[in-house]
Amino acid sequence: MQYRKFGRLGWNVSDIGFGAWAIGGGWGPTDDAQSLSALDRALDLGCNFIDTAQGYGDGRSERLIGQTLRGKKRDKVYVATKIPPAAGPWPPSPYCRIDQRYSESYLTDRVERSLRDLGTDCIDLLQLHTWTRAWNKNPDALNILRKFQKHGKIRGIGISTPEDDQDALVQLIREGWLDSVQVIYNIFEQQPQGELFPAAKEHAVGVIVRCAFDESVLAGKLTEVSTFPEGDFRRRYFAGDRLERAVRRAAAVRETIGDREPDMPTAALKFALKPAAVSTVIPGIRNVAQAEANFAVSDLPAMSDSLEAELRSHAWRRYFWYAGK
Ligand SMILES: NC(=O)c1ccc[n+]([C@@H]2O[C@H](COP(=O)([O-])OP(=O)(O)OC[C@H]3O[C@@H](n4cnc5c(N)ncnc54)[C@H](OP(=O)(O)O)[C@@H]3O)[C@@H](O)[C@H]2O)c1
């Protein structure tokens, strides 16, 4: 396993981490015994960074991680969790008030809840689960998190980007508010290369890359007729003609890769690992086989510059009207 420096916190984190959403729920049926085996195997393989959230199965993912780490040397594994904003639109609208979505009493209760579910007395990295740039001029919630940090409840402070406006965090990075950011970066979504990665590198902010497989289509195993079980969020993510369009695009990616990488999941992870600003890539993992396949990529040679350059042409700005289809 290879390790990289996690921004100004200076941690040495495995360059592949454990994305722990699916083990909490939201991706169809989950089996705790299988999830615990996956977590154990990840630690055996040298993974020392796990990303979770209160929202992943209403604490289930955090509790499984707490159970896995019980009795183990905690300072050897970094756990990042997230607090969602109080009820309201997701991502927050520009009209949402920060003191209503992330009030001090709410955040205080929520930190206690994660401490309990993770079974620890200090959270390594506390992330706000989403944000809106409307709060940049007055990011009060971050001052509240700094208080928690001073009181030894949390070690680092991060935010996970709002999907529709990832660059919303650039200003906060530049102003020194954040120890880390969590971003979507993959062969389709390359926007962070513009501003966010350079800003994070310049200000020594740790970068956690999520959704390297674009919720599994870049793992190359979906087809136009794939179906998802009840309770799997991909039913919504790939609703309507989105599955067909995404599968078509993934096939074009596969064409470009040719025989230069062993398979699509390897290529997708290597692409996400390529920017120097990236500290760790956290594929979603829910069984031992996925843990073994994904952590093995850490020790493979990096993707060639020429293949990375060619894959840039597959960037897909889905949310922009005339580039969308
Ligand atoms: N807003 C946020 O902050 C936010 C949002 C999304 C995700 N995240 C974090 O980022 C992590 C990663 O994102 P994600 O889980 O949403 O999506 P992802 O990593 O793009 O895709 C995960 C899915 O890819 C498939 N997969 C994993 N390894 C594979 C392999 N080696 N070969 C083939 N398929 C493989 C699995 O699907 P199957 O289970 O069907 O096999 C898995 O559930 C999450 O677990 C979570 O920690 C954060």
The ligand as an ORCA input file, in Angstrom:
! r2SCAN-3c Opt
* xyz 0 1
  N     -21.733     13.789     -0.612
  C     -20.761     13.023     -0.177
  O     -20.010     13.431      0.676
  C     -20.584     11.637     -0.747
  C     -21.396     11.199     -1.806
  C     -21.139      9.947     -2.364
  C     -20.119      9.163     -1.865
  N     -19.350      9.596     -0.799
  C     -18.254      8.764     -0.246
  O     -17.453      8.278     -1.309
  C     -17.437      6.851     -1.314
  C     -17.339      6.348     -2.744
  O     -18.437      6.749     -3.511
  P     -19.611      5.763     -3.891
  O     -19.552      4.560     -3.034
  O     -20.854      6.573     -3.877
  O     -19.352      5.400     -5.417
  P     -18.190      4.761     -6.261
  O     -16.975      4.548     -5.450
  O     -18.087      5.555     -7.503
  O     -18.863      3.358     -6.655
  C     -19.035      2.366     -5.680
  C     -19.587      1.100     -6.303
  O     -18.732      0.633     -7.322
  C     -18.738     -0.780     -7.337
  N     -17.363     -1.268     -7.130
  C     -16.515     -1.006     -6.112
  N     -15.343     -1.618     -6.302
  C     -15.439     -2.290     -7.457
  C     -14.567     -3.118     -8.195
  N     -13.314     -3.339     -7.794
  N     -15.021     -3.664     -9.342
  C     -16.254     -3.420     -9.778
  N     -17.151     -2.645     -9.137
  C     -16.739     -2.081     -7.972
  C     -19.621     -1.242     -6.221
  O     -20.915     -1.513     -6.720
  P     -21.703     -2.863     -6.299
  O     -21.870     -2.711     -4.828
  O     -22.924     -2.852     -7.109
  O     -20.787     -4.003     -6.624
  C     -19.645     -0.047     -5.317
  O     -20.765      0.005     -4.502
  C     -18.718      6.462     -0.551
  O     -18.678      5.137     -0.064
  C     -18.731      7.531      0.509
  O     -17.803      7.198      1.536
  C     -19.570     10.833     -0.263
*
